[in-house]
Structure formats: C-alpha cells, structure tokens
Amino acid sequence: MTAITPLIIQGFIPPLRLADFKIAAFDMDSTLINIECIDEIAEAAGRKTEVAAITEAAMRGEITDFKDSLRRRLALLKGVPQSALDAVLKERLEFNPGARELCAALKAAGIKLVLVSGGFTFFTRFVAAELGMDFVRSNELEIKDGALTGGLLTQAWGEICDGEEKRRMLLACCAEIGCTPAQAIAVGDGANDLLMLGAAGLSVAFHAKPLVRAQAMVAINSGGLERLLDLLL
C-alpha cells in the first residue's frame, strides 16, 4: 500500500503569500474541533451508532441531501436534555492540533476569519470566541422545557446551513470586506464543504473524506492545521 503523503498539492499552485488572501472560512466539526457534535449529543440519547452512521454517510457524500440527513438525525435527538450539550462542550470538545496557531497567524496577517458550520450555535459561539472569528453561520437548535425538540429555529438567513449556504456565506463575507473569492481560503473535511471549497481561491482538505481530498487544491492528511502555513510565505 502506498503511504499517503502528509501534505498533498493537487496540480500546480504558484507561490502563495499570506498577503494574497483577505479572508479564510472554516468548517467546525472534525476540522477546527475533534468531534462531530451531533454524534456526541446522540450518545446521551443512546442513539450514537445510528446518528453517527448517517453523519458518516453524509460526510462521505453518500447522502447528497444534507438538509434531509440533518433532519433525520435531529429527529432522533428529540427529548435529549440541554445538559447533554453542556457535557459535550465541557468534556469532549477539543480543538484540533494547529487550529489556534493557524487562526492566530491568519489574524495577525489581517485576514478575516469565517466559521461556517452545519453544526449548532451552542458550540460555534464558544469556538468563534476562542479563535477570534469575525463572521459565524450555523444552525440554532430548538429547545423547549430544557430539552431538544428535534427541530431547528429559523434564523434571518434561513433554517439549515448546508453546503450551498456555506458557499453563499463565504461569498457574502467576501463582498462585505471588499475582496474577491480568489482572495479567500476555505478549509473543510466533508462533502458539505465542497461548494464552499470550490468557490475559494485556495481550497484545503483537512484529514478529509476521499471525495473532498480529491477535489481540494491542498490536502493535509497528517499533522495539524498549522501545516497550511508551510505553503504561505
């Protein structure tokens, strides 16, 4: 078996400088952090195996309708107490290696940071505050009487942050700060990130599913997120 090179560059990429970029967008679950939050919440309901199987299929691109896959998983979480969210945040969520270092370096270079997640605001608020994100988009869990209802709250932009919404958010943030998509970096690991990755000037697959590794310009297959800095002069 041929070993996977830790850092793969797909085709020719000219020398890159941090100064070439104005914005960087990140997926959260399994990219900036070490877990899929919905799978960990499901454990509190005794449904982790079932939920994780749907998550994995969606991430690999085997389930193409992310909204449907998310609704199916959320339905299995109905009745889970809000305390389960607190436990996941405090006991299981950790930042992936290099996440803090990469975000700090990008911010120091004046690059705006965007967090775009098919996960939940309960967790993105914490991650965004820790990493200094400038823009955030994610899904809002509906909670009544201290428990999940199995649904989401509709926000001003919509209900579910799927792949198309991630792409729209990246483009909107580019427009807001006055840069082009070619001046954007996008980092993700699952099929739900492909549209966002395709819109960015530099697309990065981090410990990603095969479909994503094949389509990204750069694939980091071992080591931490800080490996991206090896490419940026």
Secondary structure, DSSP 4 states (H G I P E B T S, - for coil): -PPPPSEEE-S----B-GGG-SEEEE--BTTTBSS-HHHHHHHHTT-HHHHHHHHHHHHTTSS--HHHHHHHHHHTTTT-BHHHHHHHHHHT--BPTTHHHHHHHHHHTT-EEEEEEEEEHHHHHHHHHHHT-SEEEEEEEEEETTEEEEEEE-BTTBS---HHHHHHHHHHHHHHHT--GGGEEEEE-SGGGHHHHHHSSEEEEES--HHHHHHSSEEE-SS-GGGGGGTB-
